[in-house]
């Protein structure tokens, strides 16, 4: 999000919302009849604890005595509050569920599974810490975030709470987290007559060339065989999800750098070694000082590569073939299932979350070893 002008894709991301049907857990119902579920729209870029002020009025009259310790679950799985709502949905709902049926608890916080959450303050500081982490990855330090004025910090947080993209860009542009231009993305954008982007889109697509990109990768590994994604078994334990919080480093070598290249850098075991040239990408080593900072604190036309880009797209496709032994069932970002050959510059600039991390959900079927 290095541009000071929002692209159409960024607007769609910020306006994106998930319809929720929230039920109060039966153990906390003290009246008859049971309260009706709450129906609300949850912003994709938001966080579940921020919905509590809207939800509690639906259930306050039936809650048992005690202090509120609010948490959510889906199909028996406690939901991690610091993961954006849209990412949780993409990761846990293989087949989109509308409305998404969640259960809310106001008692019995599972402290052995979830880190403590004290409401909006906890979410805000988790967000700011993630922003510091992203700045450290991109610039090698987080001085720009640390030196933000109190008013800028408040305005930045309010812009996220209110879904105000223009206010967000106005403040976040001061952090200077943009990177150099990507000539390939400009060529790709201008070579398609059918999918020509606006000048603002072209500018945003040009703001990555070389550097480190903050990535949070969620790998949902499934042992059972299934043909359709909708048949994927439910996640009933967070141990079934691998969480990779690691930057991808891009080198300016004039080659097409794609989403597939980035995923390969993060999950090289799922792709053939020959498609991972050392001079095109690498995962930077995390220094001890950085480690502490890195600790856990429906397709749209714009997301599809143009069909008429000739050699440009064919160049990308050649470098994005999956390993014959790998079985990646799905890659999802902001509810979109993009093709691997899409320019990574476009993905980062248009689909990144407000804390400057790109969240990628990957479904992988893991074949059980054959024993003799």
C-alpha positions as CSV (number, residue, x, y, z in Angstrom):
1,X,0.0,0.0,0.0
2,X,2.7,2.4,-1.0
3,X,0.5,4.6,-3.2
4,X,-1.3,7.6,-1.7
5,X,-4.3,6.8,-3.9
6,X,-6.4,3.7,-3.2
7,X,-6.9,1.2,-6.0
8,X,-10.2,-0.4,-6.8
9,X,-8.9,-3.7,-5.4
10,X,-8.0,-2.1,-2.1
11,X,-11.4,-0.6,-1.9
12,X,-13.0,-4.0,-2.3
13,X,-10.8,-5.5,0.4
14,X,-11.6,-2.7,2.9
15,X,-15.3,-2.9,2.1
16,X,-15.3,-6.7,2.3
17,X,-17.5,-8.1,5.1
18,X,-18.5,-11.6,6.2
19,X,-22.1,-12.2,7.3
20,X,-22.1,-13.8,10.8
21,X,-24.8,-15.6,12.7
22,X,-23.6,-15.7,16.3
23,X,-25.2,-18.0,18.8
24,X,-24.7,-17.8,22.6
25,X,-23.4,-21.0,24.0
26,X,-26.1,-23.1,25.6
27,X,-24.2,-23.4,28.9
28,X,-24.6,-19.6,29.4
29,X,-28.3,-19.3,28.6
30,X,-30.2,-18.7,31.8
31,X,-33.6,-17.8,30.4
32,X,-36.4,-19.3,28.4
33,X,-36.8,-19.1,25.5
34,X,-33.2,-19.1,24.4
35,X,-32.1,-15.8,22.8
36,X,-32.1,-15.6,19.0
37,X,-28.8,-15.5,17.3
38,X,-27.2,-12.2,16.5
39,X,-26.9,-11.4,12.8
40,X,-24.1,-8.9,11.9
41,X,-21.6,-8.1,9.2
42,X,-18.0,-8.5,10.3
43,X,-15.3,-6.5,8.3
44,X,-12.7,-8.8,6.7
45,X,-9.8,-6.7,8.0
46,X,-11.3,-6.5,11.5
47,X,-11.0,-8.7,14.6
48,X,-13.7,-10.7,16.4
49,X,-13.3,-9.0,19.8
50,X,-14.1,-5.6,18.2
51,X,-17.6,-7.0,17.5
52,X,-18.5,-7.5,21.2
53,X,-20.2,-4.1,21.7
54,X,-22.6,-5.0,18.9
55,X,-23.1,-8.6,20.1
56,X,-23.6,-8.2,23.8
57,X,-26.9,-6.4,23.7
58,X,-28.4,-9.5,22.1
59,X,-27.5,-11.7,25.0
60,X,-26.9,-9.5,28.1
61,X,-30.3,-10.3,29.7
62,X,-29.7,-14.0,29.7
63,X,-26.1,-14.2,30.8
64,X,-25.2,-15.9,34.2
65,X,-23.5,-13.8,36.9
66,X,-19.9,-13.0,36.6
67,X,-17.3,-11.0,34.7
68,X,-17.2,-11.0,30.9
69,X,-14.3,-12.9,29.3
70,X,-15.5,-13.0,25.7
71,X,-14.3,-15.6,23.2
72,X,-15.6,-17.2,20.0
73,X,-15.5,-20.7,18.7
74,X,-16.3,-22.4,15.4
75,X,-17.4,-26.1,15.4
76,X,-15.8,-26.5,18.8
77,X,-12.5,-24.8,17.9
78,X,-11.6,-21.6,20.0
79,X,-10.8,-18.8,17.5
80,X,-7.6,-16.9,17.9
81,X,-8.6,-13.3,18.4
82,X,-5.5,-11.7,16.9
83,X,-6.0,-13.3,13.5
84,X,-8.1,-11.0,11.2
85,X,-11.7,-12.2,10.8
86,X,-11.3,-12.6,7.1
87,X,-8.2,-14.8,7.5
88,X,-10.0,-17.1,10.0
89,X,-12.9,-17.4,7.6
90,X,-10.6,-18.3,4.6
91,X,-8.7,-20.8,6.7
92,X,-11.5,-22.6,8.4
93,X,-14.3,-22.5,5.9
94,X,-13.0,-24.6,2.9
95,X,-16.4,-24.1,1.3
96,X,-17.6,-20.5,2.1
97,X,-20.4,-20.7,4.7
98,X,-22.9,-17.9,4.5
99,X,-23.8,-16.8,7.1
100,X,-20.8,-18.1,9.1
101,X,-22.2,-19.7,12.2
102,X,-20.1,-18.9,15.3
103,X,-20.6,-19.5,19.0
104,X,-19.8,-16.7,21.5
105,X,-18.9,-17.3,25.1
106,X,-18.9,-14.7,27.9
107,X,-17.5,-17.0,30.5
108,X,-14.9,-19.8,30.8
109,X,-12.1,-18.3,28.8
110,X,-9.8,-21.1,27.5
111,X,-6.5,-19.6,28.7
112,X,-4.7,-22.9,27.9
113,X,-5.5,-22.3,24.2
114,X,-5.9,-18.6,23.7
115,X,-3.8,-15.7,24.8
116,X,-5.5,-13.3,27.1
117,X,-7.7,-10.5,25.5
118,X,-8.9,-7.5,27.3
119,X,-11.1,-6.2,24.5
120,X,-10.2,-3.4,22.1
121,X,-7.0,-2.3,23.9
122,X,-5.5,-5.8,23.5
123,X,-6.5,-5.8,19.8
124,X,-5.1,-2.3,19.2
125,X,-1.7,-3.1,20.8
126,X,-1.5,-6.4,18.9
127,X,-2.1,-4.4,15.7
128,X,0.5,-1.8,16.6
129,X,3.0,-4.5,17.5
130,X,2.4,-6.2,14.1
131,X,2.9,-2.9,12.4
132,X,6.2,-2.5,14.2
133,X,7.2,-6.0,13.1
134,X,6.3,-5.2,9.5
135,X,8.4,-2.0,9.6
136,X,11.3,-3.9,11.0
137,X,11.1,-6.5,8.2
138,X,10.9,-3.8,5.5
139,X,13.3,-1.2,6.8
140,X,15.5,-3.0,9.3
141,X,14.0,-0.9,12.1
142,X,10.7,0.3,13.4
143,X,11.6,3.9,14.1
144,X,8.9,5.3,11.9
145,X,6.2,3.5,13.8
146,X,7.8,4.2,17.2
147,X,8.0,7.9,16.4
148,X,4.4,8.3,15.3
149,X,2.6,11.1,17.1
150,X,-0.2,10.1,19.4
151,X,-2.7,11.7,17.1
152,X,-1.4,9.8,14.1
153,X,-1.5,6.6,15.9
154,X,-5.0,7.2,17.1
155,X,-6.1,8.3,13.6
156,X,-4.5,5.1,12.1
157,X,-6.4,2.9,14.6
158,X,-9.7,4.7,14.1
159,X,-9.3,4.3,10.3
160,X,-9.1,0.5,10.8
161,X,-12.0,0.5,13.2
162,X,-14.2,2.5,10.9
163,X,-13.0,1.0,7.6
164,X,-11.8,4.4,6.4
165,X,-9.3,3.6,3.6
166,X,-8.6,7.2,2.7
167,X,-7.7,8.2,6.2
168,X,-5.6,5.0,6.6
169,X,-3.6,5.8,3.5
170,X,-3.1,9.4,4.5
171,X,-1.5,8.3,7.8
172,X,0.2,5.1,6.9
173,X,2.0,6.8,3.9
174,X,4.1,8.6,6.5
175,X,5.6,5.3,7.7
176,X,7.4,4.8,4.3
177,X,6.9,1.1,4.1
178,X,6.6,1.1,0.3
179,X,9.3,-0.5,-1.9
180,X,10.8,0.1,-5.3
181,X,9.0,-0.2,-8.6
182,X,8.3,-3.5,-10.4
183,X,8.6,-3.0,-14.2
184,X,7.0,-6.4,-14.9
185,X,3.8,-5.5,-13.2
186,X,3.6,-2.2,-15.2
187,X,4.1,-4.2,-18.4
188,X,1.5,-6.7,-17.4
189,X,-1.1,-4.0,-16.5
190,X,-0.6,-2.1,-19.7
191,X,-0.4,-5.1,-22.1
192,X,-4.0,-6.1,-21.5
193,X,-6.7,-4.2,-23.3
194,X,-9.4,-6.2,-21.6
195,X,-8.1,-5.7,-18.1
196,X,-6.5,-2.3,-18.3
197,X,-6.1,-0.7,-14.9
198,X,-6.3,2.9,-13.9
199,X,-3.2,5.1,-13.4
200,X,-3.6,4.7,-9.6
201,X,-3.6,0.9,-10.0
202,X,-0.6,1.0,-12.2
203,X,1.2,3.2,-9.7
204,X,0.4,0.8,-6.8
205,X,1.4,-2.2,-8.8
206,X,4.8,-0.5,-9.3
207,X,5.7,-0.1,-5.7
208,X,7.6,-3.4,-5.2
209,X,10.9,-4.2,-6.8
210,X,13.4,-5.5,-4.2
211,X,13.2,-5.9,-0.5
212,X,11.6,-8.0,2.3
213,X,7.9,-8.6,2.3
214,X,6.1,-9.3,5.6
215,X,4.2,-12.6,5.2
216,X,2.0,-14.6,7.5
217,X,1.3,-18.0,6.0
218,X,-1.3,-20.4,7.4
219,X,-0.9,-24.0,6.2
220,X,-3.9,-26.3,6.8
221,X,-2.6,-29.8,6.4
222,X,-5.1,-32.6,5.7
223,X,-4.2,-36.3,5.8
224,X,-7.5,-37.5,4.4
225,X,-8.0,-37.7,0.7
226,X,-10.7,-35.5,-0.8
227,X,-11.5,-34.4,-4.4
228,X,-13.5,-31.3,-3.6
229,X,-12.4,-28.6,-1.2
230,X,-15.9,-28.6,0.3
231,X,-15.2,-32.2,1.5
232,X,-12.1,-31.1,3.5
233,X,-12.5,-32.2,7.2
234,X,-13.1,-29.6,9.8
235,X,-10.2,-28.2,11.8
236,X,-10.8,-29.3,15.4
237,X,-7.4,-28.5,16.7
238,X,-4.9,-25.7,16.0
239,X,-2.2,-28.3,15.8
240,X,-3.5,-29.1,12.3
241,X,-2.6,-25.6,11.1
242,X,1.1,-24.6,10.6
243,X,1.7,-20.9,11.2
244,X,4.7,-19.4,9.3
245,X,5.6,-15.9,10.2
246,X,8.5,-15.2,7.9
247,X,9.4,-12.5,5.3
248,X,10.1,-13.3,1.7
249,X,13.1,-11.5,0.2
250,X,12.9,-10.4,-3.4
251,X,16.0,-9.6,-5.4
252,X,16.0,-7.3,-8.4
253,X,17.2,-9.5,-11.1
254,X,14.8,-8.4,-13.9
255,X,12.8,-11.7,-13.8
256,X,9.1,-12.1,-13.3
257,X,8.4,-12.6,-9.6
258,X,5.0,-14.1,-8.9
259,X,2.8,-15.3,-6.1
260,X,3.9,-18.8,-6.9
261,X,7.6,-17.7,-6.4
262,X,6.7,-16.3,-3.0
263,X,4.8,-19.5,-1.9
264,X,7.8,-21.6,-3.1
265,X,10.1,-19.6,-1.0
266,X,8.0,-20.2,2.0
267,X,7.2,-23.9,1.2
268,X,10.0,-25.2,-0.9
269,X,9.3,-28.8,0.0
270,X,6.1,-28.6,-2.1
271,X,7.8,-27.5,-5.2
272,X,10.6,-28.8,-7.4
273,X,14.0,-27.5,-6.6
274,X,14.7,-26.5,-10.2
275,X,12.1,-23.8,-10.0
276,X,13.8,-22.1,-7.0
277,X,16.9,-20.4,-8.4
278,X,19.1,-18.9,-5.7
279,X,19.4,-15.6,-7.5
280,X,15.7,-14.9,-7.7
281,X,14.4,-15.3,-4.1
282,X,15.3,-16.4,-0.6
283,X,14.1,-16.5,2.9
284,X,16.1,-14.1,5.0
285,X,17.6,-15.5,8.2
286,X,16.1,-14.2,11.4
287,X,18.6,-12.7,13.8
288,X,18.3,-13.2,17.5
289,X,17.3,-9.5,18.0
290,X,14.7,-9.8,15.3
291,X,13.3,-13.1,16.7
292,X,11.7,-11.4,19.7
293,X,10.1,-8.9,17.5
294,X,8.8,-11.6,15.2
295,X,7.1,-13.7,17.9
296,X,3.4,-14.2,17.9
297,X,2.0,-11.2,19.7
298,X,-15.0,-15.1,-4.5
299,X,-12.7,-14.4,-7.2
300,X,-12.8,-10.9,-8.6
301,X,-11.8,-9.8,-12.1
302,X,-8.9,-7.8,-10.6
303,X,-7.4,-10.8,-9.0
304,X,-7.2,-12.8,-12.2
305,X,-4.3,-12.5,-14.6
306,X,-5.2,-11.1,-18.0
307,X,-5.6,-13.7,-20.7
308,X,-3.9,-11.7,-23.4
309,X,-0.5,-10.9,-22.0
310,X,1.4,-13.3,-24.3
311,X,5.0,-14.0,-23.3
312,X,4.7,-12.1,-20.0
313,X,2.2,-14.6,-18.5
314,X,3.8,-17.6,-20.2
315,X,7.1,-16.7,-18.5
316,X,5.3,-16.7,-15.1
317,X,3.5,-20.0,-15.8
318,X,6.8,-21.7,-16.6
319,X,8.1,-20.9,-13.1
320,X,5.0,-21.8,-11.2
321,X,4.3,-25.5,-11.9
322,X,3.7,-27.5,-8.7
323,X,5.8,-30.5,-7.8
324,X,4.3,-33.8,-9.0
325,X,4.3,-35.1,-5.4
326,X,2.7,-31.9,-3.9
327,X,-1.0,-31.6,-3.5
328,X,-1.8,-28.0,-2.8
329,X,-5.6,-27.9,-2.9
330,X,-6.2,-24.2,-2.4
331,X,-4.5,-20.9,-1.9
332,X,-6.7,-18.1,-0.6
333,X,-6.0,-14.4,0.1
334,X,-8.7,-12.0,1.1
335,X,-11.4,-14.5,0.0
336,X,-9.8,-14.7,-3.5
337,X,-8.2,-17.8,-5.0
338,X,-5.5,-16.2,-7.2
339,X,-3.5,-18.1,-9.8
340,X,0.1,-18.7,-8.9
341,X,1.4,-16.7,-12.0
342,X,-0.2,-13.4,-10.8
343,X,2.6,-10.8,-10.2
344,X,3.4,-10.7,-6.5
345,X,3.7,-6.9,-6.7
346,X,0.0,-6.7,-7.4
347,X,-0.9,-9.1,-4.7
348,X,1.1,-7.3,-2.0
349,X,-0.1,-3.8,-2.9
350,X,-3.7,-4.7,-3.3
351,X,-4.4,-7.5,-0.8
352,X,-2.2,-6.7,2.1
353,X,-3.9,-6.2,5.5
354,X,-3.7,-2.8,7.3
355,X,-0.8,-3.9,9.6
356,X,1.3,-4.4,6.4
357,X,1.3,-8.1,6.5
358,X,0.1,-10.3,3.6
359,X,-1.9,-13.2,5.0
360,X,-2.0,-16.3,2.9
361,X,-4.1,-19.4,3.6
362,X,-2.9,-22.7,2.0
363,X,-4.7,-26.0,2.0
364,X,-2.3,-29.0,1.6
365,X,-3.2,-32.6,1.4
366,X,-0.4,-34.6,3.0
367,X,-0.1,-38.2,1.8
368,X,0.4,-40.8,4.5
369,X,3.7,-42.7,4.2
370,X,3.4,-46.2,2.8
371,X,4.7,-48.8,5.2
372,X,5.9,-52.2,4.0
